[in-house]
Amino acid sequence: KRVEAATEVSAFYLLQTVDDKQLLNFLQNEHPQTAALILANLKPTQAASILSELPEEYQYEIAYRVATMEKTSPELIEDIEDVLREQMGSIFGGGLSKTGGVDTVAEILNSVSRTAEKNILTNLRERDADLANEINDLMFIFEDLITLPAATIQMILKEVNSNTLALALKATTPDLRQKIFDNMSERAAAMLKEELDYMGPVRLKEVENAQKDILDVARRLEESGEIQLTRGEEEELI
């Protein structure tokens, strides 16, 4: 069983103001474990910028190591600390704040280019489908539906039955509920509101499963090219 990554470990700290090009040049010659440990301690946007510039085969290996990183051994930390001091000099200084995990990878992948995202997730899925799905689930959460344009919401709703939708909206924000209602016919919205009003207590797991079902629909439509889930950096149009 995969052990959840430790959130804190006393070791070293890489300043988040380091120039991206300098970090990129450094990481290109380092072991993926070293790169993973460093990227896990940068701001997600900075880590994403650097990860996107690395060779494709290296991108996914680093992402995998960040996602599955367990509590880092003191020996490994000391080794990496020595390498950083030797090669990066004054850029480096004391106290690592975290050592990765699926949340960290999801945050990073939210900001990489779509090309890098697709490459990383495709390769991760071949190696560990459950891990890839876990990361994917964290990258676009149910509440993010509120950020989508009306036409996209409507296409998703066409593929979702009313019972699933009602369950999913049982535990969400009033703003997201209204966004959904606004993208339905008056009759359908009225029926959904009535179903929500008369719905008794339900298990949280049922709500989460319903929300996941809707996210699965959204991702399926995105994969087929019918919609675009707006997250992270957009690819340049040509």
C-alpha positions in Angstrom: 0.0 0.0 0.0 1.3 3.4 -0.9 2.2 5.4 2.2 1.0 9.0 2.2 3.8 11.5 1.8 5.0 13.2 4.9 4.1 16.9 4.9 7.0 18.1 6.9 10.6 17.1 7.3 13.5 19.0 8.7 16.3 19.1 6.2 16.9 21.9 3.7 15.2 24.7 1.9 15.5 25.8 -1.7 14.6 29.5 -2.1 11.6 30.0 -4.3 13.1 33.0 -5.9 15.8 31.0 -7.7 16.0 31.8 -11.4 14.0 29.2 -13.4 16.7 28.8 -16.0 19.3 28.2 -13.4 17.2 25.6 -11.7 16.3 24.0 -15.1 20.0 23.7 -16.0 20.8 22.1 -12.6 17.9 19.6 -12.7 18.6 18.4 -16.2 21.7 16.7 -14.8 20.3 15.4 -11.6 18.6 12.1 -10.5 14.8 12.3 -10.8 14.5 11.8 -7.0 16.6 14.9 -6.5 14.5 16.9 -9.0 11.3 15.6 -7.5 12.3 16.7 -4.0 13.2 20.1 -5.2 10.1 20.7 -7.4 7.9 19.6 -4.5 9.2 22.6 -2.5 8.7 25.3 -5.2 5.5 27.2 -5.8 3.3 25.0 -8.1 3.5 27.6 -10.9 7.3 27.7 -10.8 7.6 23.9 -10.6 5.3 23.6 -13.5 7.3 26.1 -15.6 10.5 24.1 -15.0 8.8 20.7 -15.4 7.4 21.7 -18.8 10.8 22.5 -20.1 12.4 19.2 -19.1 12.6 16.2 -21.6 9.3 14.3 -21.9 10.6 11.1 -20.5 12.0 13.0 -17.5 8.8 14.9 -16.8 6.7 11.8 -16.0 9.5 10.1 -14.0 9.7 13.2 -11.8 5.9 13.5 -11.4 5.7 9.8 -10.5 8.4 10.3 -7.8 6.7 13.4 -6.4 3.4 11.6 -6.2 4.7 8.5 -4.5 7.3 10.1 -2.3 7.3 8.7 1.2 8.9 10.2 4.2 12.4 11.0 3.0 15.2 9.3 4.8 17.8 11.4 6.6 20.5 9.9 4.5 18.9 10.9 1.2 18.3 14.4 2.5 21.9 14.8 3.5 23.1 13.5 0.1 20.8 16.0 -1.8 21.8 18.7 0.6 25.5 18.1 -0.1 24.8 18.2 -3.9 22.9 21.4 -3.6 25.6 23.1 -1.5 28.3 22.0 -3.9 26.6 22.9 -7.1 24.2 25.8 -6.3 26.2 27.6 -3.6 24.5 30.6 -2.0 21.2 29.8 -3.7 20.7 27.0 -1.2 19.9 27.3 2.5 18.3 25.3 5.3 14.8 23.5 6.0 12.7 21.5 3.5 9.0 22.1 4.1 7.3 19.2 2.3 8.0 16.1 0.4 5.4 15.8 -2.3 2.3 13.6 -2.7 -0.5 13.5 -5.1 -1.8 16.9 -4.0 1.5 18.5 -4.9 1.6 16.8 -8.3 -2.0 17.9 -9.0 -1.2 21.5 -8.2 1.9 21.4 -10.4 0.0 19.8 -13.3 -2.7 22.4 -13.1 -0.2 24.9 -14.3 1.9 22.9 -16.9 1.1 23.2 -20.6 -1.6 20.9 -21.9 1.1 19.0 -23.9 3.1 18.3 -20.8 0.0 17.4 -18.8 -1.1 14.9 -21.4 2.4 13.4 -21.7 2.8 13.0 -17.9 -0.7 11.6 -17.2 -0.6 9.2 -20.2 2.7 7.8 -19.0 1.6 7.7 -15.4 -1.5 5.8 -16.4 0.5 3.1 -18.1 2.7 2.7 -15.0 0.0 3.1 -12.3 -3.5 3.7 -13.5 -4.9 4.2 -9.9 -2.3 6.8 -9.1 -3.0 8.7 -12.4 -6.7 8.7 -11.7 -6.1 9.9 -8.2 -4.1 12.8 -9.5 -6.6 13.5 -12.2 -9.4 13.7 -9.7 -7.6 16.4 -7.8 -6.8 18.5 -10.9 -10.3 19.6 -11.7 -12.7 19.5 -8.7 -16.4 19.6 -8.8 -16.6 23.2 -7.5 -14.4 24.2 -10.5 -17.5 23.7 -12.8 -18.5 27.2 -11.8 -15.6 28.6 -13.9 -16.8 26.9 -17.1 -18.7 28.8 -19.8 -22.4 28.2 -20.2 -22.1 26.2 -23.4 -19.7 23.8 -21.7 -22.0 23.4 -18.7 -24.9 22.6 -20.9 -23.0 19.9 -22.8 -22.1 18.2 -19.5 -25.6 18.4 -18.2 -27.0 16.7 -21.3 -25.0 13.6 -20.3 -26.0 13.6 -16.6 -29.3 12.1 -15.2 -31.3 14.2 -12.7 -30.8 11.9 -9.8 -27.0 12.1 -10.1 -27.2 15.9 -10.5 -29.4 16.3 -7.4 -27.1 14.2 -5.3 -24.0 16.1 -6.5 -25.6 19.4 -5.7 -26.6 18.3 -2.2 -23.3 19.5 -0.7 -22.1 22.4 -2.8 -22.1 26.2 -2.8 -25.2 28.2 -3.6 -23.3 29.9 -6.4 -22.6 26.6 -8.2 -26.2 25.5 -7.7 -27.4 28.7 -9.4 -24.9 28.3 -12.2 -26.4 24.8 -12.9 -29.9 26.1 -12.7 -29.1 29.0 -15.1 -28.0 26.5 -17.7 -31.2 24.3 -17.6 -34.6 24.9 -19.0 -37.0 26.6 -16.5 -39.0 23.3 -16.2 -35.9 21.2 -15.6 -34.5 23.7 -13.1 -37.8 23.7 -11.2 -37.9 19.9 -11.0 -34.3 19.8 -9.8 -35.0 22.4 -7.1 -38.0 20.4 -6.0 -35.9 17.2 -5.9 -33.3 18.9 -3.8 -35.9 20.4 -1.4 -37.5 17.0 -0.7 -34.3 15.0 -0.6 -33.6 13.6 2.8 -30.2 13.0 4.5 -27.8 11.2 2.3 -24.3 9.8 2.9 -21.4 12.0 2.0 -20.0 9.1 0.0 -23.1 9.1 -2.2 -22.6 12.9 -2.8 -18.9 12.4 -3.6 -19.6 9.5 -6.0 -22.2 11.6 -7.8 -19.8 14.5 -8.2 -17.1 12.1 -9.4 -19.6 10.7 -12.0 -20.2 14.2 -13.3 -16.4 15.0 -13.4 -15.9 11.7 -15.3 -18.5 12.9 -17.9 -16.7 16.2 -18.2 -13.3 14.5 -18.7 -14.7 12.1 -21.3 -16.2 15.0 -23.3 -12.8 16.8 -23.0 -10.9 13.8 -24.2 -13.2 13.5 -27.2 -12.6 17.2 -28.0 -16.2 18.3 -27.4 -15.4 20.6 -24.5 -12.3 22.2 -22.8 -11.9 22.2 -19.1 -10.2 25.5 -18.5 -7.4 24.9 -16.0 -3.7 25.7 -16.1 -1.8 27.2 -19.0 -3.5 27.3 -22.3 -1.7 26.0 -25.4 -0.8 28.5 -28.1 -3.1 28.5 -31.0 -1.6 28.1 -34.5 
